[in-house]
């Protein structure tokens, strides 16, 4: 999963990839990477992808922070994103 997560996270900040695959489904996957990934560079890429999709709605995440700090920062971010119309569709598309 590490290599796939890194490739996915990195690709999603690229406008051409967003255009090709759509912009309304990646948030749950990127948040999962931010929550569980142990490598800072992968968390940075996932955060960069979220910022390119949602702008200021996802400000305030420290990809270099301790796990407890990052978890606390993800809660308000997740709540903001869950209130968007695309969140429900994204969860349906990405959950088995």
Backbone torsions as a table, in degrees:
resi	resn	phi	psi	omega
1	UNK	NA	-29.8	-176.1
2	UNK	-57.4	-51.6	-177.5
3	UNK	-65.3	-41.9	179.0
4	UNK	-64.6	-41.0	178.7
5	UNK	-62.5	-40.7	179.4
6	UNK	-65.4	-44.0	179.5
7	UNK	-65.9	-45.8	179.2
8	UNK	-60.0	-50.2	-177.5
9	UNK	-61.4	-43.4	-179.4
10	UNK	-67.5	-38.8	-177.6
11	UNK	-69.5	-28.2	-172.4
12	UNK	-76.2	-7.4	173.0
13	UNK	-90.3	-1.0	-179.0
14	UNK	-90.2	119.9	-176.8
15	UNK	-56.2	-36.3	-179.9
16	UNK	-64.6	-38.4	178.1
17	UNK	-67.3	-40.4	177.4
18	UNK	-62.6	-41.1	179.5
19	UNK	-65.6	-43.1	-177.3
20	UNK	-68.7	-38.2	-173.7
21	UNK	-105.8	-8.4	-177.3
22	UNK	93.8	159.6	-175.2
23	UNK	-110.8	2.0	-168.7
24	UNK	-107.8	17.4	-176.1
25	UNK	-131.3	-9.6	-169.4
26	UNK	-86.3	-19.1	-173.6
27	UNK	-54.3	-49.1	-179.5
28	UNK	-59.8	-37.3	179.7
29	UNK	-70.9	-42.6	179.0
30	UNK	-65.4	-39.4	177.0
31	UNK	-64.3	-37.4	178.0
32	UNK	-63.6	-40.5	176.5
33	UNK	-62.7	-45.3	178.9
34	UNK	-60.5	-35.1	-176.7
35	UNK	-76.6	-37.4	-169.9
36	UNK	-111.7	-13.9	-174.4
37	UNK	-74.6	135.4	-179.6
38	UNK	-91.9	-17.5	-178.2
39	UNK	-93.1	127.9	-178.0
40	UNK	-59.5	-40.4	-176.2
41	UNK	-64.0	-34.9	178.7
42	UNK	-72.7	-41.2	176.3
43	UNK	-62.1	-39.7	177.6
44	UNK	-60.2	-45.7	-179.5
45	UNK	-63.1	-41.1	178.4
46	UNK	-65.0	-42.0	178.7
47	UNK	-65.0	-40.4	177.1
48	UNK	-61.0	-41.0	176.6
49	UNK	-63.5	-44.2	177.4
50	UNK	-62.5	-41.8	178.7
51	UNK	-63.0	-37.5	179.8
52	UNK	-69.0	-26.0	179.2
53	UNK	-86.8	-41.0	-169.2
54	UNK	-120.3	-2.2	176.2
55	UNK	56.2	-132.4	-173.9
56	UNK	-63.4	-17.1	179.9
57	UNK	-63.1	-19.0	-178.8
58	UNK	-116.2	17.9	176.7
59	UNK	-67.8	154.5	174.0
60	UNK	96.8	27.1	177.2
61	UNK	-114.2	131.3	179.0
62	UNK	-106.6	99.2	-176.5
63	UNK	-65.4	-15.4	177.8
64	UNK	-96.1	-3.8	-176.4
65	UNK	-70.3	166.4	176.5
66	UNK	-65.9	155.3	-178.2
67	UNK	-53.0	-41.7	-179.5
68	UNK	-65.1	-40.3	178.2
69	UNK	-64.7	-45.9	-179.8
70	UNK	-61.8	-41.6	178.9
71	UNK	-61.6	-41.4	178.7
72	UNK	-66.0	-34.9	179.2
73	UNK	-73.9	-29.2	-178.7
74	UNK	-73.3	-30.1	-177.6
75	UNK	-56.4	-55.7	179.5
76	UNK	-64.6	-32.9	178.5
77	UNK	-63.6	-45.5	179.7
78	UNK	-62.1	-42.4	179.3
79	UNK	-61.6	-41.9	177.9
80	UNK	-62.0	-44.9	-177.3
81	UNK	-71.5	-34.6	178.7
82	UNK	-65.1	-22.0	179.8
83	UNK	-80.6	-6.3	179.2
84	UNK	-82.8	151.8	-178.8
85	UNK	-63.5	-32.0	-175.9
86	UNK	-76.1	-16.4	-177.1
87	UNK	-60.8	-47.2	-177.9
88	UNK	-59.4	-44.8	178.7
89	UNK	-63.2	-41.2	-178.7
90	UNK	-64.2	-42.5	-179.5
91	UNK	-63.9	-41.8	179.1
92	UNK	-63.3	-40.7	-177.4
93	UNK	-73.2	-29.5	-172.2
94	UNK	-102.6	-9.7	-179.6
95	UNK	-98.6	136.9	179.7
96	UNK	-70.4	NA	NA
